[in-house]
Amino acid sequence: MQVIIDAHSHLWLWQHTVVNGKRIEQLPNGRSSFMGNEVQMMNPWMRDNYNSAEKFLANMDFAQVGGAVVTQEFIDGLQNDYLEYVGRRWQDRFFVFGMCEFRKPGFLIEVQVLLRRGFKGIKIPAARLVDDHINIRFDTEEFMQMFRLMEENGMILAIELGEGACQNEQLETVIKECPNLKIVLGHFCMVNRKDWQKQMALCSHENVYTDMGGITWLFNDEYYPYPSAISAVKEAADLVGMEKILWGSDYPRTISNITYRQSYDWILKSTELTDTDKRMVLGENAKKVYGFESIPVLPYIPSMSE
């Protein structure tokens, strides 16, 4: 079995926050009150709503996923304390990102603290810095000081941009100022939205990559095995190279519709990608980017329905 690494996932013990004036709170049976709507945030059997590392590891072991990158999002609230524990407890399985309150000044000090606490990456949900209520640029002085600090300390920047090229200019400024800063663009550059190719083109820079987190919800209307997603992977590879693409699941939100194994085996079973393509996208690229060293080789465990 090849090495499989999930380059985009989420963990939390408690979901309770406000984003742009809209509340997000967990409800029983894996549901959440999400910005005025009730949604199935995770599988209904996760009745206690604890999206814990132990539950994720059980899913990973069954699906033969050796390692995972745990990112953050404003909609889940800050999870730095829990993720610090996860990163220390399971160093061989998880790379964890820290996150700060980027919607108000003073976050540079937070980043310095996270660096001292051992975090090796910082996440910016940049798409949520721009809407009808706010417009925060990430190429201002405090942000640039943060990026220089990250570059000096070998940290990784995970960032999700708004659709198309609306924030490309800002990221180009960051790349020019910090050419050695490793950057991973989330959500596969929103690959089925207008002008996604312009955002994907940012990955032509030497140290810029993209993860496929959420691709199964981007193509949810088509559903498994996502033939249009395969076409998108091939087009993205033509633009920037297969070595710039990392598979990610966006666990746990996406597995309320499919199994965790299904979140990647549409790639594994594709006849349009080569074996080399699959090895790179499903694990080899992420191993190089995030520095995983001792990924376990997990046995195949048949289910009772087989």
Phi and psi in degrees as GROMACS dihedral restraints (atoms count N, CA, C in turn):
[ dihedral_restraints ]
;  ai    aj    ak    al  type     phi  dphi    fc
    3     4     5     6     1   -72.3    20    10
    4     5     6     7     1   162.6    20    10
    6     7     8     9     1   -70.3    20    10
    7     8     9    10     1   128.5    20    10
    9    10    11    12     1  -121.8    20    10
   10    11    12    13     1   127.3    20    10
   12    13    14    15     1  -129.1    20    10
   13    14    15    16     1   127.5    20    10
   15    16    17    18     1   -86.4    20    10
   16    17    18    19     1   111.1    20    10
   18    19    20    21     1   -90.1    20    10
   19    20    21    22     1     7.6    20    10
   21    22    23    24     1  -157.8    20    10
   22    23    24    25     1   102.8    20    10
   24    25    26    27     1  -145.0    20    10
   25    26    27    28     1   171.1    20    10
   27    28    29    30     1  -134.7    20    10
   28    29    30    31     1   145.3    20    10
   30    31    32    33     1  -135.6    20    10
   31    32    33    34     1   146.7    20    10
   33    34    35    36     1  -162.0    20    10
   34    35    36    37     1   154.9    20    10
   36    37    38    39     1  -101.8    20    10
   37    38    39    40     1   -20.0    20    10
   39    40    41    42     1  -153.6    20    10
   40    41    42    43     1   129.9    20    10
   42    43    44    45     1  -113.3    20    10
   43    44    45    46     1   105.7    20    10
   45    46    47    48     1  -156.2    20    10
   46    47    48    49     1   102.5    20    10
   48    49    50    51     1  -158.7    20    10
   49    50    51    52     1   177.8    20    10
   51    52    53    54     1  -132.5    20    10
   52    53    54    55     1   130.2    20    10
   54    55    56    57     1  -124.3    20    10
   55    56    57    58     1   118.0    20    10
   57    58    59    60     1    51.3    20    10
   58    59    60    61     1    42.6    20    10
   60    61    62    63     1    82.0    20    10
   61    62    63    64     1     0.3    20    10
   63    64    65    66     1  -111.4    20    10
   64    65    66    67     1   131.3    20    10
   66    67    68    69     1   -85.0    20    10
   67    68    69    70     1   144.8    20    10
   69    70    71    72     1  -128.7    20    10
   70    71    72    73     1   118.8    20    10
   72    73    74    75     1  -139.6    20    10
   73    74    75    76     1   142.6    20    10
   75    76    77    78     1   -77.2    20    10
   76    77    78    79     1   147.9    20    10
   78    79    80    81     1  -122.6    20    10
   79    80    81    82     1   170.7    20    10
   81    82    83    84     1   -63.2    20    10
   82    83    84    85     1   161.8    20    10
   84    85    86    87     1    62.3    20    10
   85    86    87    88     1    37.3    20    10
   87    88    89    90     1    75.9    20    10
   88    89    90    91     1    12.2    20    10
   90    91    92    93     1  -100.3    20    10
   91    92    93    94     1   164.9    20    10
   93    94    95    96     1  -141.0    20    10
   94    95    96    97     1   149.4    20    10
   96    97    98    99     1   -85.4    20    10
   97    98    99   100     1   110.0    20    10
   99   100   101   102     1  -119.3    20    10
  100   101   102   103     1    99.6    20    10
  102   103   104   105     1    53.1    20    10
  103   104   105   106     1    43.5    20    10
  105   106   107   108     1    95.9    20    10
  106   107   108   109     1    -6.2    20    10
  108   109   110   111     1  -120.9    20    10
  109   110   111   112     1   150.3    20    10
  111   112   113   114     1   -94.1    20    10
  112   113   114   115     1   124.4    20    10
  114   115   116   117     1  -130.7    20    10
  115   116   117   118     1   157.0    20    10
  117   118   119   120     1   -85.4    20    10
  118   119   120   121     1    96.9    20    10
  120   121   122   123     1   -74.0    20    10
  121   122   123   124     1   -30.6    20    10
  123   124   125   126     1  -151.4    20    10
  124   125   126   127     1  -178.4    20    10
  126   127   128   129     1   -59.1    20    10
  127   128   129   130     1   141.4    20    10
  129   130   131   132     1   -63.9    20    10
  130   131   132   133     1   -21.7    20    10
  132   133   134   135     1   -73.4    20    10
  133   134   135   136     1   -11.0    20    10
  135   136   137   138     1   -83.8    20    10
  136   137   138   139     1    63.3    20    10
  138   139   140   141     1   -65.2    20    10
  139   140   141   142     1   -30.9    20    10
  141   142   143   144     1   -81.2    20    10
  142   143   144   145     1    -4.7    20    10
  144   145   146   147     1    64.3    20    10
  145   146   147   148     1    14.7    20    10
  147   148   149   150     1   -86.1    20    10
  148   149   150   151     1   108.4    20    10
  150   151   152   153     1   -88.7    20    10
  151   152   153   154     1    73.2    20    10
  153   154   155   156     1   -90.4    20    10
  154   155   156   157     1   162.8    20    10
  156   157   158   159     1   -63.3    20    10
  157   158   159   160     1   -36.7    20    10
  159   160   161   162     1   -62.1    20    10
  160   161   162   163     1   -41.7    20    10
  162   163   164   165     1   -67.2    20    10
  163   164   165   166     1   -41.0    20    10
  165   166   167   168     1   -63.7    20    10
  166   167   168   169     1   -43.3    20    10
  168   169   170   171     1   -61.4    20    10
  169   170   171   172     1   -35.9    20    10
  171   172   173   174     1   -62.5    20    10
  172   173   174   175     1   -42.8    20    10
  174   175   176   177     1   -66.1    20    10
  175   176   177   178     1   -42.5    20    10
  177   178   179   180     1   -62.3    20    10
  178   179   180   181     1   -45.6    20    10
  180   181   182   183     1   -62.6    20    10
  181   182   183   184     1   -42.7    20    10
  183   184   185   186     1   -66.8    20    10
  184   185   186   187     1   -37.5    20    10
  186   187   188   189     1   -87.4    20    10
  187   188   189   190     1     1.3    20    10
  189   190   191   192     1    62.5    20    10
  190   191   192   193     1    38.2    20    10
  192   193   194   195     1   -97.2    20    10
  193   194   195   196     1   114.1    20    10
  195   196   197   198     1   -76.1    20    10
  196   197   198   199     1   -35.6    20    10
  198   199   200   201     1  -144.2    20    10
  199   200   201   202     1   164.6    20    10
  201   202   203   204     1  -148.8    20    10
  202   203   204   205     1   146.6    20    10
  204   205   206   207     1   -99.3    20    10
  205   206   207   208     1   124.3    20    10
  207   208   209   210     1  -105.2    20    10
  208   209   210   211     1   114.3    20    10
  210   211   212   213     1  -101.2    20    10
  211   212   213   214     1  -174.1    20    10
  213   214   215   216     1  -136.3    20    10
  214   215   216   217     1   167.5    20    10
  216   217   218   219     1  -152.7    20    10
  217   218   219   220     1   146.2    20    10
  219   220   221   222     1   -56.4    20    10
  220   221   222   223     1   -33.8    20    10
  222   223   224   225     1   -68.9    20    10
  223   224   225   226     1   -12.6    20    10
  225   226   227   228     1  -101.2    20    10
  226   227   228   229     1    -7.1    20    10
  228   229   230   231     1    77.7    20    10
  229   230   231   232     1   164.1    20    10
  231   232   233   234     1   -67.1    20    10
  232   233   234   235     1   128.9    20    10
  234   235   236   237     1  -119.6    20    10
  235   236   237   238     1    25.3    20    10
  237   238   239   240     1   -60.1    20    10
  238   239   240   241     1   -42.5    20    10
  240   241   242   243     1   -63.0    20    10
  241   242   243   244     1   -46.8    20    10
  243   244   245   246     1   -67.7    20    10
  244   245   246   247     1   -42.7    20    10
  246   247   248   249     1   -69.3    20    10
  247   248   249   250     1   -30.1    20    10
  249   250   251   252     1   -60.7    20    10
  250   251   252   253     1   -43.6    20    10
  252   253   254   255     1   -62.4    20    10
  253   254   255   256     1   -46.3    20    10
  255   256   257   258     1   -60.3    20    10
  256   257   258   259     1   -45.7    20    10
  258   259   260   261     1   -63.4    20    10
  259   260   261   262     1   -32.5    20    10
  261   262   263   264     1   -80.7    20    10
  262   263   264   265     1   -38.7    20    10
  264   265   266   267     1   -71.0    20    10
  265   266   267   268     1   -38.3    20    10
  267   268   269   270     1  -126.0    20    10
  268   269   270   271     1    62.4    20    10
  270   271   272   273     1   -61.3    20    10
  271   272   273   274     1   -29.4    20    10
  273   274   275   276     1   -80.6    20    10
  274   275   276   277     1   -13.2    20    10
  276   277   278   279     1  -111.0    20    10
  277   278   279   280     1   -26.6    20    10
  279   280   281   282     1  -127.6    20    10
  280   281   282   283     1   139.6    20    10
  282   283   284   285     1  -110.1    20    10
  283   284   285   286     1   124.1    20    10
  285   286   287   288     1  -115.3    20    10
  286   287   288   289     1   142.3    20    10
  288   289   290   291     1  -100.9    20    10
  289   290   291   292     1   141.3    20    10
  291   292   293   294     1   -90.6    20    10
  292   293   294   295     1   160.9    20    10
  294   295   296   297     1  -144.4    20    10
  295   296   297   298     1   149.6    20    10
  297   298   299   300     1  -121.6    20    10
  298   299   300   301     1   171.9    20    10
  300   301   302   303     1   -84.4    20    10
  301   302   303   304     1    86.8    20    10
  303   304   305   306     1   -79.4    20    10
  304   305   306   307     1    -2.8    20    10
  306   307   308   309     1   -87.7    20    10
  307   308   309   310     1     3.7    20    10
  309   310   311   312     1  -149.2    20    10
  310   311   312   313     1   155.6    20    10
  312   313   314   315     1   -63.1    20    10
  313   314   315   316     1   159.6    20    10
  315   316   317   318     1   104.3    20    10
  316   317   318   319     1     3.3    20    10
  318   319   320   321     1   -75.2    20    10
  319   320   321   322     1   -18.5    20    10
  321   322   323   324     1   -59.2    20    10
  322   323   324   325     1   -39.3    20    10
  324   325   326   327     1   -63.6    20    10
  325   326   327   328     1   -39.2    20    10
  327   328   329   330     1   -60.6    20    10
  328   329   330   331     1   -42.2    20    10
  330   331   332   333     1   -63.4    20    10
  331   332   333   334     1   -41.8    20    10
  333   334   335   336     1   -60.1    20    10
  334   335   336   337     1   -39.6    20    10
  336   337   338   339     1   -66.7    20    10
  337   338   339   340     1   -44.0    20    10
  339   340   341   342     1   -62.1    20    10
  340   341   342   343     1   -37.4    20    10
  342   343   344   345     1   -61.3    20    10
  343   344   345   346     1   -44.6    20    10
  345   346   347   348     1   -66.1    20    10
  346   347   348   349     1   -28.5    20    10
  348   349   350   351     1   -78.8    20    10
  349   350   351   352     1    -5.6    20    10
  351   352   353   354     1   105.0    20    10
  352   353   354   355     1     2.7    20    10
  354   355   356   357     1   -69.1    20    10
  355   356   357   358     1   138.4    20    10
  357   358   359   360     1  -108.7    20    10
  358   359   360   361     1     3.4    20    10
  360   361   362   363     1  -153.2    20    10
  361   362   363   364     1   154.1    20    10
  363   364   365   366     1  -126.5    20    10
  364   365   366   367     1   137.1    20    10
  366   367   368   369     1  -108.1    20    10
  367   368   369   370     1   135.2    20    10
  369   370   371   372     1  -122.3    20    10
  370   371   372   373     1   113.0    20    10
  372   373   374   375     1   -79.7    20    10
  373   374   375   376     1    72.1    20    10
  375   376   377   378     1   -63.3    20    10
  376   377   378   379     1   -29.0    20    10
  378   379   380   381     1   -61.2    20    10
  379   380   381   382     1   -26.7    20    10
  381   382   383   384     1   -89.2    20    10
  382   383   384   385     1     3.4    20    10
  384   385   386   387     1   -88.3    20    10
  385   386   387   388     1    -2.8    20    10
  387   388   389   390     1  -134.4    20    10
  388   389   390   391     1   119.5    20    10
  390   391   392   393     1  -160.2    20    10
  391   392   393   394     1  -159.2    20    10
  393   394   395   396     1   -68.6    20    10
  394   395   396   397     1   -17.7    20    10
  396   397   398   399     1  -106.8    20    10
  397   398   399   400     1   -28.5    20    10
  399   400   401   402     1  -135.8    20    10
  400   401   402   403     1   156.5    20    10
  402   403   404   405     1  -148.8    20    10
  403   404   405   406     1    88.5    20    10
  405   406   407   408     1  -106.1    20    10
  406   407   408   409     1   122.0    20    10
  408   409   410   411     1   -87.0    20    10
  409   410   411   412     1   146.1    20    10
  411   412   413   414     1  -106.7    20    10
  412   413   414   415     1    20.4    20    10
  414   415   416   417     1  -112.7    20    10
  415   416   417   418     1    19.7    20    10
  417   418   419   420     1   -83.1    20    10
  418   419   420   421     1   173.8    20    10
  420   421   422   423     1   -61.2    20    10
  421   422   423   424     1   -44.3    20    10
  423   424   425   426     1   -65.0    20    10
  424   425   426   427     1   -40.7    20    10
  426   427   428   429     1   -61.5    20    10
  427   428   429   430     1   -44.5    20    10
  429   430   431   432     1   -65.3    20    10
  430   431   432   433     1   -35.8    20    10
  432   433   434   435     1   -61.3    20    10
  433   434   435   436     1   -40.5    20    10
  435   436   437   438     1   -63.7    20    10
  436   437   438   439     1   -44.9    20    10
  438   439   440   441     1   -63.7    20    10
  439   440   441   442     1   -38.8    20    10
  441   442   443   444     1   -65.2    20    10
  442   443   444   445     1   -40.2    20    10
  444   445   446   447     1   -61.2    20    10
  445   446   447   448     1   -43.5    20    10
  447   448   449   450     1   -63.6    20    10
  448   449   450   451     1   -43.8    20    10
  450   451   452   453     1   -61.4    20    10
  451   452   453   454     1   -43.5    20    10
  453   454   455   456     1   -62.9    20    10
  454   455   456   457     1   -29.3    20    10
  456   457   458   459     1  -105.1    20    10
  457   458   459   460     1    11.3    20    10
  459   460   461   462     1    67.2    20    10
  460   461   462   463     1    26.6    20    10
  462   463   464   465     1   -81.6    20    10
  463   464   465   466     1   162.6    20    10
  465   466   467   468     1  -109.2    20    10
  466   467   468   469     1   137.4    20    10
  468   469   470   471     1  -100.9    20    10
  469   470   471   472     1   120.9    20    10
  471   472   473   474     1  -103.5    20    10
  472   473   474   475     1   129.9    20    10
  474   475   476   477     1  -145.7    20    10
  475   476   477   478     1   137.3    20    10
  477   478   479   480     1  -112.1    20    10
  478   479   480   481     1   116.1    20    10
  480   481   482   483     1   -88.7    20    10
  481   482   483   484     1   160.5    20    10
  483   484   485   486     1   -64.9    20    10
  484   485   486   487     1   165.3    20    10
  486   487   488   489     1   -59.9    20    10
  487   488   489   490     1   147.0    20    10
  489   490   491   492     1    67.8    20    10
  490   491   492   493     1  -139.9    20    10
  492   493   494   495     1  -107.2    20    10
  493   494   495   496     1    18.9    20    10
  495   496   497   498     1   -63.5    20    10
  496   497   498   499     1   -24.5    20    10
  498   499   500   501     1  -119.9    20    10
  499   500   501   502     1    11.4    20    10
  501   502   503   504     1   -58.7    20    10
  502   503   504   505     1   -42.8    20    10
  504   505   506   507     1   -59.5    20    10
  505   506   507   508     1   -40.6    20    10
  507   508   509   510     1   -64.4    20    10
  508   509   510   511     1   -43.7    20    10
  510   511   512   513     1   -69.2    20    10
  511   512   513   514     1   -34.1    20    10
  513   514   515   516     1   -60.1    20    10
  514   515   516   517     1   -37.0    20    10
  516   517   518   519     1   -62.5    20    10
  517   518   519   520     1   -42.9    20    10
  519   520   521   522     1   -63.2    20    10
  520   521   522   523     1   -45.8    20    10
  522   523   524   525     1   -62.3    20    10
  523   524   525   526     1   -41.1    20    10
  525   526   527   528     1   -65.8    20    10
  526   527   528   529     1   -40.3    20    10
  528   529   530   531     1   -75.2    20    10
  529   530   531   532     1   -34.5    20    10
  531   532   533   534     1  -128.7    20    10
  532   533   534   535     1    71.4    20    10
  534   535   536   537     1   -65.2    20    10
  535   536   537   538     1   -20.1    20    10
  537   538   539   540     1   -97.1    20    10
  538   539   540   541     1     2.4    20    10
  540   541   542   543     1   -76.4    20    10
  541   542   543   544     1   122.2    20    10
  543   544   545   546     1   -78.5    20    10
  544   545   546   547     1   128.4    20    10
  546   547   548   549     1  -127.5    20    10
  547   548   549   550     1   134.8    20    10
  549   550   551   552     1  -122.5    20    10
  550   551   552   553     1   118.3    20    10
  552   553   554   555     1   -83.9    20    10
  553   554   555   556     1   129.3    20    10
  555   556   557   558     1   -85.5    20    10
  556   557   558   559     1   168.1    20    10
  558   559   560   561     1    56.6    20    10
  559   560   561   562     1    30.1    20    10
  561   562   563   564     1    51.7    20    10
  562   563   564   565     1    35.7    20    10
  564   565   566   567     1    58.3    20    10
  565   566   567   568     1    29.4    20    10
  567   568   569   570     1    49.4    20    10
  568   569   570   571     1    61.9    20    10
  570   571   572   573     1   -66.5    20    10
  571   572   573   574     1   -13.2    20    10
  573   574   575   576     1  -111.3    20    10
  574   575   576   577     1    22.0    20    10
  576   577   578   579     1  -106.9    20    10
  577   578   579   580     1   164.8    20    10
  579   580   581   582     1   -58.5    20    10
  580   581   582   583     1   136.2    20    10
  582   583   584   585     1    62.8    20    10
  583   584   585   586     1    25.9    20    10
  585   586   587   588     1   -62.7    20    10
  586   587   588   589     1   -29.0    20    10
  588   589   590   591     1   -61.9    20    10
  589   590   591   592     1   -32.8    20    10
  591   592   593   594     1   -66.8    20    10
  592   593   594   595     1   -39.4    20    10
  594   595   596   597     1   -70.7    20    10
  595   596   597   598     1   -41.5    20    10
  597   598   599   600     1   -60.2    20    10
  598   599   600   601     1   -32.9    20    10
  600   601   602   603     1   -61.6    20    10
  601   602   603   604     1   -20.1    20    10
  603   604   605   606     1   -60.4    20    10
  604   605   606   607     1   -26.6    20    10
  606   607   608   609     1   -72.5    20    10
  607   608   609   610     1    -3.8    20    10
  609   610   611   612     1   -70.2    20    10
  610   611   612   613     1   -21.0    20    10
  612   613   614   615     1   -68.0    20    10
  613   614   615   616     1   148.5    20    10
  615   616   617   618     1   -55.6    20    10
  616   617   618   619     1   -42.7    20    10
  618   619   620   621     1  -106.5    20    10
  619   620   621   622     1    23.1    20    10
  621   622   623   624     1  -114.7    20    10
  622   623   624   625     1   132.3    20    10
  624   625   626   627     1  -131.7    20    10
  625   626   627   628     1   174.7    20    10
  627   628   629   630     1  -138.1    20    10
  628   629   630   631     1   142.3    20    10
  630   631   632   633     1  -105.7    20    10
  631   632   633   634     1   156.3    20    10
  633   634   635   636     1   -94.5    20    10
  634   635   636   637     1    17.0    20    10
  636   637   638   639     1   -53.2    20    10
  637   638   639   640     1   125.4    20    10
  639   640   641   642     1    88.8    20    10
  640   641   642   643     1     3.6    20    10
  642   643   644   645     1   -62.8    20    10
  643   644   645   646     1   -29.0    20    10
  645   646   647   648     1   -73.7    20    10
  646   647   648   649     1   -23.4    20    10
  648   649   650   651     1   -85.9    20    10
  649   650   651   652     1   -26.4    20    10
  651   652   653   654     1   -62.6    20    10
  652   653   654   655     1   -33.4    20    10
  654   655   656   657     1  -111.9    20    10
  655   656   657   658     1    30.1    20    10
  657   658   659   660     1   -62.5    20    10
  658   659   660   661     1   -35.6    20    10
  660   661   662   663     1   -62.5    20    10
  661   662   663   664     1   -32.0    20    10
  663   664   665   666     1   -79.6    20    10
  664   665   666   667     1   -39.2    20    10
  666   667   668   669     1    71.8    20    10
  667   668   669   670     1   171.6    20    10
  669   670   671   672     1   -54.1    20    10
  670   671   672   673     1   136.3    20    10
  672   673   674   675     1   -94.9    20    10
  673   674   675   676     1    26.0    20    10
  675   676   677   678     1    55.6    20    10
  676   677   678   679     1    60.5    20    10
  678   679   680   681     1   -60.5    20    10
  679   680   681   682     1   -34.4    20    10
  681   682   683   684     1   -69.8    20    10
  682   683   684   685     1   -28.5    20    10
  684   685   686   687     1   -66.7    20    10
  685   686   687   688     1   -38.9    20    10
  687   688   689   690     1   -61.1    20    10
  688   689   690   691     1   -42.9    20    10
  690   691   692   693     1   -61.5    20    10
  691   692   693   694     1   -38.5    20    10
  693   694   695   696     1   -65.9    20    10
  694   695   696   697     1   -39.5    20    10
  696   697   698   699     1   -61.1    20    10
  697   698   699   700     1   -44.7    20    10
  699   700   701   702     1   -64.8    20    10
  700   701   702   703     1   -41.1    20    10
  702   703   704   705     1   -66.4    20    10
  703   704   705   706     1   -41.6    20    10
  705   706   707   708     1   -62.3    20    10
  706   707   708   709     1   -40.6    20    10
  708   709   710   711     1   -64.5    20    10
  709   710   711   712     1   -36.4    20    10
  711   712   713   714     1   -63.8    20    10
  712   713   714   715     1   -32.7    20    10
  714   715   716   717     1   -77.0    20    10
  715   716   717   718     1   -44.5    20    10
  717   718   719   720     1  -129.0    20    10
  718   719   720   721     1    -8.3    20    10
  720   721   722   723     1   100.6    20    10
  721   722   723   724     1   140.6    20    10
  723   724   725   726     1   -64.0    20    10
  724   725   726   727     1   -24.1    20    10
  726   727   728   729     1   -69.7    20    10
  727   728   729   730     1    -9.5    20    10
  729   730   731   732     1   -97.6    20    10
  730   731   732   733     1     2.6    20    10
  732   733   734   735     1  -112.4    20    10
  733   734   735   736     1   127.8    20    10
  735   736   737   738     1  -120.2    20    10
  736   737   738   739     1   128.6    20    10
  738   739   740   741     1   -69.2    20    10
  739   740   741   742     1   141.8    20    10
  741   742   743   744     1  -149.5    20    10
  742   743   744   745     1   150.3    20    10
  744   745   746   747     1   -98.0    20    10
  745   746   747   748     1   -28.9    20    10
  747   748   749   750     1    66.3    20    10
  748   749   750   751     1    28.5    20    10
  750   751   752   753     1   -52.4    20    10
  751   752   753   754     1   141.7    20    10
  753   754   755   756     1   -98.3    20    10
  754   755   756   757     1    -3.2    20    10
  756   757   758   759     1   -60.7    20    10
  757   758   759   760     1   -40.6    20    10
  759   760   761   762     1   -72.8    20    10
  760   761   762   763     1   -23.7    20    10
  762   763   764   765     1   -87.0    20    10
  763   764   765   766     1    12.8    20    10
  765   766   767   768     1   -78.2    20    10
  766   767   768   769     1   -13.5    20    10
  768   769   770   771     1  -111.4    20    10
  769   770   771   772     1   -28.1    20    10
  771   772   773   774     1  -136.2    20    10
  772   773   774   775     1   170.0    20    10
  774   775   776   777     1   -78.0    20    10
  775   776   777   778     1   163.5    20    10
  777   778   779   780     1   -64.3    20    10
  778   779   780   781     1   -40.1    20    10
  780   781   782   783     1   -62.0    20    10
  781   782   783   784     1   -38.2    20    10
  783   784   785   786     1   -64.3    20    10
  784   785   786   787     1   -21.5    20    10
  786   787   788   789     1   -68.9    20    10
  787   788   789   790     1   -12.5    20    10
  789   790   791   792     1  -127.7    20    10
  790   791   792   793     1   -21.5    20    10
  792   793   794   795     1   -75.5    20    10
  793   794   795   796     1    -8.4    20    10
  795   796   797   798     1   -65.8    20    10
  796   797   798   799     1   -26.3    20    10
  798   799   800   801     1   -77.1    20    10
  799   800   801   802     1   -46.8    20    10
  801   802   803   804     1   -60.8    20    10
  802   803   804   805     1   -36.2    20    10
  804   805   806   807     1   -89.4    20    10
  805   806   807   808     1    -5.4    20    10
  807   808   809   810     1   -65.0    20    10
  808   809   810   811     1   140.0    20    10
  810   811   812   813     1   -95.1    20    10
  811   812   813   814     1    -1.4    20    10
  813   814   815   816     1   -97.3    20    10
  814   815   816   817     1    -8.7    20    10
  816   817   818   819     1  -112.2    20    10
  817   818   819   820     1   144.3    20    10
  819   820   821   822     1   -77.7    20    10
  820   821   822   823     1   164.4    20    10
  822   823   824   825     1   -60.6    20    10
  823   824   825   826     1   -36.6    20    10
  825   826   827   828     1   -64.7    20    10
  826   827   828   829     1   -43.3    20    10
  828   829   830   831     1   -56.0    20    10
  829   830   831   832     1   -46.9    20    10
  831   832   833   834     1   -64.2    20    10
  832   833   834   835     1   -43.1    20    10
  834   835   836   837     1   -61.5    20    10
  835   836   837   838     1   -41.8    20    10
  837   838   839   840     1   -66.0    20    10
  838   839   840   841     1   -51.2    20    10
  840   841   842   843     1   -68.7    20    10
  841   842   843   844     1   -40.0    20    10
  843   844   845   846     1   -81.5    20    10
  844   845   846   847     1   -13.7    20    10
  846   847   848   849     1  -167.1    20    10
  847   848   849   850     1   -43.3    20    10
  849   850   851   852     1   -62.2    20    10
  850   851   852   853     1   -41.2    20    10
  852   853   854   855     1   -64.1    20    10
  853   854   855   856     1   -46.0    20    10
  855   856   857   858     1   -64.5    20    10
  856   857   858   859     1   -36.2    20    10
  858   859   860   861     1   -61.1    20    10
  859   860   861   862     1   -40.9    20    10
  861   862   863   864     1   -71.3    20    10
  862   863   864   865     1   -43.7    20    10
  864   865   866   867     1   -66.4    20    10
  865   866   867   868     1   -45.9    20    10
  867   868   869   870     1   -98.2    20    10
  868   869   870   871     1    -4.9    20    10
  870   871   872   873     1    74.0    20    10
  871   872   873   874     1    27.1    20    10
  873   874   875   876     1   -61.6    20    10
  874   875   876   877     1   135.1    20    10
  876   877   878   879     1  -114.5    20    10
  877   878   879   880     1   -39.0    20    10
  879   880   881   882     1  -127.2    20    10
  880   881   882   883     1    58.6    20    10
  882   883   884   885     1   -68.0    20    10
  883   884   885   886     1   127.3    20    10
  885   886   887   888     1   -72.2    20    10
  886   887   888   889     1   147.1    20    10
  888   889   890   891     1   -91.7    20    10
  889   890   891   892     1   116.0    20    10
  891   892   893   894     1  -100.3    20    10
  892   893   894   895     1   139.0    20    10
  894   895   896   897     1   -74.9    20    10
  895   896   897   898     1   154.9    20    10
  897   898   899   900     1   -80.0    20    10
  898   899   900   901     1   126.3    20    10
  900   901   902   903     1  -112.5    20    10
  901   902   903   904     1   114.1    20    10
  903   904   905   906     1   -68.8    20    10
  904   905   906   907     1   146.7    20    10
  906   907   908   909     1   -84.9    20    10
  907   908   909   910     1   162.5    20    10
  909   910   911   912     1   -67.0    20    10
  910   911   912   913     1   -17.4    20    10
  912   913   914   915     1   -85.9    20    10
  913   914   915   916     1    -5.4    20    10
